[in-house]
């Protein structure tokens, strides 16, 4: 019997991403097959595409990305087919719009056994490991039996549904900050996730919400989305300005999401004594900081943030209720056969979030 084929963007190496015909998957026990609605391009996707060493092991052997594999981890879609027991397991039916969390926890390592599934030691995430976690940049995507699947419903568009993955990451980071009403909060970095962070931080009633970035259009958008102050680090001394706004003390909370090697030092300088820094950035280059600021001088609370555990229901509700605006962050939409143009657009920095719609064709 001839197997059905589908289009997919398959990674073979840095800058070697090919639109190919691959076998269409079919769900086994506990598995879900979706017709992919939309797929976002993430900063980590760009690092893989360009061959950043953090994300690419030589010959695909010991690195974070092991190809050939279908790329993409920010995606959602419509249930096409359900394996035995999957409907009962997840409370979903054919035709429902659903999303799976980006990580596929093993259920066996010490972190999974302790309930910290998002820190799973094998760390299999959609779109990075061949044969184990094929990604969503394809007409159809299979959610394996260990996937954590959530019903999205049809209140959200396919674009909004795909945005739930980065939004869940943003929500988790802000939740880790422990913001109290009246706090001065800094969100440093105004990429796709930073702009979601500031919107979620607003829900905690901070006394002042400050955003820090480098691009004027994004700073203007941050003000529209609820920031009280937007600081362009290319034009002002952001650390000095934050201290001016806080009687010389510094911010109560700094969420570091710049992705730049100088971001952590800026955060340590910008936060007040006994304040909180949330480390979210994934930084390619080595980072050098004055660690005395964290301990001897300020006695800071520093919290890391990884993925979006237990935050997908919050994200679904926040977008559905209009608390978070992700539509204004989508600045480019491409068909699957336009992936080359899509990744170039994402790398250009001209927009914010670039989406690929596998159901669309460039000639339609």
Wavefront OBJ file of the C-alpha trace (Angstrom):
o trace
v 0.000 0.000 0.000
v 1.324 3.454 -0.936
v 1.642 5.729 2.083
v 0.006 9.159 1.998
v 2.457 12.028 1.697
v 2.375 15.588 2.988
v 4.499 18.710 2.693
v 6.910 19.522 5.514
v 9.934 21.747 6.117
v 12.765 19.389 7.067
v 16.057 20.447 8.688
v 19.197 18.884 7.222
v 21.749 21.346 8.554
v 22.367 25.041 9.174
v 20.631 27.040 6.419
v 19.638 23.733 4.824
v 15.890 23.633 5.395
v 13.985 21.880 2.620
v 10.326 21.667 1.667
v 9.848 17.934 1.196
v 7.164 15.328 0.740
v 7.230 13.075 3.799
v 4.877 10.304 4.997
v 1.733 11.582 6.651
v 1.666 10.228 10.220
v -1.222 8.254 11.652
v -1.997 8.156 15.375
v -1.434 5.110 17.510
v -2.830 4.494 20.973
v -3.114 7.732 22.953
v -1.895 9.845 20.041
v -3.500 12.786 18.242
v -3.110 13.857 14.619
v -3.817 17.504 13.839
v -4.140 19.463 10.643
v -1.644 22.201 11.436
v -3.170 25.679 11.465
v -0.248 28.052 11.996
v 3.398 27.843 13.104
v 5.430 30.644 14.642
v 9.139 31.157 14.042
v 10.992 31.511 17.349
v 14.368 32.959 18.245
v 15.647 29.445 18.921
v 14.550 28.449 15.400
v 16.703 31.268 14.044
v 19.688 30.108 16.099
v 19.300 26.599 14.693
v 18.916 27.924 11.164
v 22.085 29.989 11.386
v 24.056 27.172 13.033
v 24.645 28.760 16.427
v 26.841 26.321 18.354
v 24.533 26.230 21.358
v 21.872 24.618 19.218
v 23.755 22.533 16.692
v 26.092 19.627 17.412
v 28.576 18.803 14.694
v 27.025 16.321 12.274
v 23.822 16.484 14.372
v 25.288 14.113 16.985
v 25.473 15.705 20.425
v 23.758 19.009 19.775
v 20.416 20.393 20.732
v 19.061 19.840 17.242
v 19.340 16.432 15.594
v 18.253 16.360 11.952
v 16.803 15.524 9.616
v 13.658 16.576 11.473
v 10.539 18.595 10.723
v 11.071 21.991 12.346
v 8.658 24.109 14.401
v 7.483 24.098 18.026
v 5.062 27.055 18.148
v 1.952 25.576 16.564
v -1.631 24.436 17.022
v -4.280 22.927 14.802
v -7.519 21.034 14.281
v -7.905 17.420 15.370
v -7.884 15.273 12.229
v -7.718 11.812 13.741
v -7.580 10.301 17.216
v -5.744 7.179 18.306
v -7.362 4.700 20.642
v -8.077 6.286 24.023
v -6.920 9.781 23.052
v -10.396 11.319 23.069
v -11.040 10.158 26.623
v -7.527 11.010 27.769
v -7.680 14.649 26.659
v -11.407 15.344 26.471
v -11.224 16.263 22.783
v -12.925 15.248 19.549
v -12.261 15.365 15.820
v -12.731 18.975 14.665
v -11.581 20.570 17.934
v -8.810 23.158 17.900
v -6.015 21.961 20.197
v -2.432 22.627 21.182
v 0.274 20.490 22.773
v 2.892 21.914 25.116
v 6.284 22.202 23.465
v 7.952 19.545 25.623
v 7.308 15.808 25.507
v 8.153 14.699 29.058
v 9.576 11.202 29.489
v 7.682 10.559 32.738
v 10.652 8.606 34.138
v 13.468 11.000 35.068
v 13.743 12.514 38.569
v 12.164 15.788 37.447
v 9.151 14.114 35.844
v 8.717 11.901 38.900
v 8.768 15.019 41.097
v 6.123 16.738 38.952
v 8.551 19.179 37.293
v 7.816 17.759 33.831
v 9.048 20.912 32.064
v 12.564 20.223 33.334
v 12.531 16.661 31.927
v 16.133 15.489 31.580
v 15.842 14.126 27.986
v 14.266 17.495 27.093
v 12.524 16.364 23.901
v 10.829 19.384 22.348
v 8.849 19.410 19.121
v 10.982 20.209 16.092
v 14.453 19.398 17.398
v 14.912 15.613 17.615
v 14.483 13.366 14.580
v 12.041 10.515 15.042
v 11.277 11.535 18.637
v 9.646 14.948 18.392
v 8.853 15.926 14.811
v 7.764 19.548 14.640
v 4.766 21.426 13.342
v 6.074 22.977 10.116
v 3.990 20.503 8.101
v 0.474 19.989 6.823
v -0.189 17.481 9.621
v 1.504 16.971 12.996
v 1.372 14.017 15.367
v 1.102 14.533 19.115
v 2.778 11.456 20.673
v 1.187 9.681 23.620
v 3.321 11.558 26.183
v 2.251 14.970 24.844
v 0.391 17.379 27.106
v -2.590 18.389 24.979
v -5.000 21.244 25.708
v -8.358 22.076 24.163
v -8.180 25.587 22.719
v -11.673 25.875 21.279
v -12.724 28.067 18.377
v -12.850 31.441 20.147
v -9.222 31.832 19.107
v -8.072 32.140 15.509
v -5.431 29.737 14.184
v -2.863 32.529 14.524
v -3.814 33.183 18.153
v -3.781 29.467 18.918
v -0.228 29.100 17.594
v 0.819 32.090 19.710
v -0.152 30.268 22.901
v 3.260 28.582 23.137
v 5.358 31.769 23.458
v 2.605 33.369 25.541
v 2.694 30.477 28.020
v 6.466 30.979 28.313
v 5.897 34.674 29.013
v 3.250 33.950 31.632
v 5.499 31.479 33.457
v 8.367 33.988 33.581
v 6.146 36.739 34.973
v 4.574 34.366 37.493
v 8.082 33.476 38.667
v 8.708 37.151 39.412
v 6.239 37.289 42.303
v 5.054 40.801 41.420
v 3.159 42.577 44.183
v 0.693 45.464 43.683
v 2.599 48.724 43.571
v 5.921 47.213 42.517
v 8.117 48.882 39.948
v 8.624 46.242 37.272
v 11.058 46.307 34.361
v 10.612 44.070 31.317
v 13.928 44.236 29.474
v 13.701 43.048 25.895
v 10.791 43.688 23.548
v 10.734 40.692 21.301
v 7.648 38.602 20.799
v 7.768 37.145 24.308
v 8.807 40.377 26.035
v 5.748 42.122 24.627
v 3.606 39.311 26.021
v 5.377 39.546 29.371
v 4.541 43.194 29.807
v 0.863 42.519 29.112
v 0.727 39.732 31.687
v 2.713 41.768 34.218
v 0.026 44.452 33.933
v -2.474 41.984 35.439
v -0.602 42.154 38.775
v -1.222 45.917 39.197
v 2.370 47.134 39.344
v 2.873 50.709 40.456
v 5.015 51.386 37.417
v 5.706 49.133 34.434
v 8.887 50.025 32.554
v 10.007 48.468 29.284
v 13.537 48.563 27.920
v 14.445 47.970 24.284
v 16.373 49.172 21.251
v 13.760 49.667 18.518
v 11.478 52.692 18.491
v 8.448 50.961 16.882
v 8.485 48.233 19.515
v 8.838 50.749 22.314
v 5.825 52.640 20.933
v 3.857 49.386 20.766
v 4.854 48.594 24.342
v 3.250 51.854 25.480
v 0.091 50.981 23.549
v 0.012 47.575 25.246
v 0.196 48.985 28.763
v 3.739 50.051 29.625
v 4.029 53.271 31.639
v 7.578 54.074 30.513
v 9.550 52.898 27.469
v 13.330 53.367 27.501
v 15.513 53.101 24.422
v 18.944 51.966 25.638
v 20.521 53.469 22.500
v 19.340 56.904 23.543
v 19.303 56.964 27.361
v 21.135 55.383 30.289
v 18.372 52.948 31.202
v 19.878 51.995 34.566
v 20.209 55.618 35.624
v 16.682 56.417 34.436
v 15.143 53.497 36.365
v 16.923 54.674 39.502
v 15.669 58.224 38.939
v 12.127 56.873 38.771
v 12.553 54.911 42.021
v 14.178 57.452 44.350
v 17.570 55.944 43.614
v 16.701 52.434 44.764
v 16.084 50.561 41.511
v 13.235 48.369 40.337
v 11.577 45.815 42.588
v 11.510 43.276 39.747
v 13.514 42.991 36.533
v 12.553 40.367 33.948
v 15.547 39.860 31.668
v 14.476 38.870 28.148
v 16.877 40.801 25.926
v 18.764 37.833 24.532
v 21.934 39.959 24.632
v 25.137 39.226 26.533
v 24.968 42.619 28.276
v 21.391 42.080 29.473
v 22.170 40.186 32.713
v 24.601 42.854 33.957
v 22.077 45.564 33.157
v 19.448 43.659 35.155
v 21.728 43.294 38.189
v 22.458 47.024 38.138
v 18.841 48.036 37.558
v 17.197 46.046 40.359
v 17.052 47.322 43.938
v 18.643 45.668 46.949
v 16.713 42.507 47.882
v 14.844 42.722 44.588
v 14.072 39.928 42.125
v 15.605 39.190 38.743
v 13.986 36.650 36.430
v 16.459 35.138 33.974
v 14.607 34.236 30.787
v 17.027 35.002 27.956
v 18.696 32.309 25.906
v 22.049 33.910 25.130
v 24.440 32.647 22.484
v 27.572 34.450 23.656
v 29.420 34.049 26.985
v 28.149 36.357 29.715
v 30.334 38.214 32.242
v 28.657 39.892 35.222
v 29.638 41.472 38.517
v 28.347 38.636 40.696
v 28.988 40.691 43.837
v 25.815 42.597 42.985
v 23.762 39.425 43.369
v 25.149 38.446 46.743
v 27.350 40.678 48.826
v 25.974 44.015 47.627
v 22.265 43.419 47.028
v 21.205 39.972 48.325
v 19.017 39.405 45.295
v 16.501 36.720 44.481
v 17.351 35.322 41.052
v 14.896 32.954 39.411
v 15.276 31.146 36.132
v 12.370 30.527 33.797
v 12.045 27.642 31.337
v 9.124 26.945 28.972
v 5.487 27.478 29.989
v 4.511 24.792 32.516
v 0.915 24.770 33.755
v 0.349 28.054 31.919
v -1.468 26.972 28.758
v -4.955 27.159 30.332
v -4.086 30.666 31.580
v -2.879 31.649 28.102
v -6.003 30.296 26.379
v -8.259 32.186 28.774
v -6.206 35.398 28.636
v -6.381 35.597 24.836
v -10.007 34.489 24.704
v -11.037 37.084 27.299
v -9.098 39.866 25.554
v -6.597 40.379 28.387
v -3.649 39.673 26.092
v -3.370 40.993 22.528
v -1.229 38.764 20.330
v -2.762 39.705 16.986
v -0.912 43.024 16.911
v 2.375 41.150 17.333
v 1.993 39.074 14.151
v 3.700 41.088 11.430
v 4.248 38.478 8.723
v 2.268 35.529 7.358
v 3.630 33.070 4.794
v 2.632 29.846 3.093
v 4.556 26.653 3.796
v 6.264 26.802 0.407
v 7.478 30.304 1.319
v 9.512 29.134 4.308
v 12.730 30.632 2.929
v 11.101 34.061 2.747
v 9.541 33.563 6.182
v 12.813 32.763 7.951
v 14.562 35.676 6.237
v 11.757 37.981 7.400
v 12.049 36.648 10.947
v 15.826 37.161 10.962
v 15.578 40.686 9.583
v 14.101 42.075 12.780
v 11.749 44.293 10.784
v 8.678 42.760 12.380
v 7.877 40.957 15.613
v 6.341 37.531 14.998
v 6.449 35.705 11.682
v 3.891 32.948 11.120
v 3.737 30.141 8.559
v 0.341 28.715 7.620
v 0.771 25.142 6.316
v -2.715 25.072 4.832
v -1.978 28.059 2.611
v -0.262 27.968 -0.776
v 1.702 30.876 -2.211
v -0.223 30.714 -5.479
v -3.635 30.852 -3.817
l 1 2 3 4 5 6 7 8 9 10 11 12 13 14 15 16 17 18 19 20 21 22 23 24 25 26 27 28 29 30 31 32 33 34 35 36 37 38 39 40 41 42 43 44 45 46 47 48 49 50 51 52 53 54 55 56 57 58 59 60 61 62 63 64 65 66 67 68 69 70 71 72 73 74 75 76 77 78 79 80 81 82 83 84 85 86 87 88 89 90 91 92 93 94 95 96 97 98 99 100 101 102 103 104 105 106 107 108 109 110 111 112 113 114 115 116 117 118 119 120 121 122 123 124 125 126 127 128 129 130 131 132 133 134 135 136 137 138 139 140 141 142 143 144 145 146 147 148 149 150 151 152 153 154 155 156 157 158 159 160 161 162 163 164 165 166 167 168 169 170 171 172 173 174 175 176 177 178 179 180 181 182 183 184 185 186 187 188 189 190 191 192 193 194 195 196 197 198 199 200 201 202 203 204 205 206 207 208 209 210 211 212 213 214 215 216 217 218 219 220 221 222 223 224 225 226 227 228 229 230 231 232 233 234 235 236 237 238 239 240 241 242 243 244 245 246 247 248 249 250 251 252 253 254 255 256 257 258 259 260 261 262 263 264 265 266 267 268 269 270 271 272 273 274 275 276 277 278 279 280 281 282 283 284 285 286 287 288 289 290 291 292 293 294 295 296 297 298 299 300 301 302 303 304 305 306 307 308 309 310 311 312 313 314 315 316 317 318 319 320 321 322 323 324 325 326 327 328 329 330 331 332 333 334 335 336 337 338 339 340 341 342 343 344 345 346 347 348 349 350 351 352 353 354 355 356 357 358 359 360 361 362 363 364
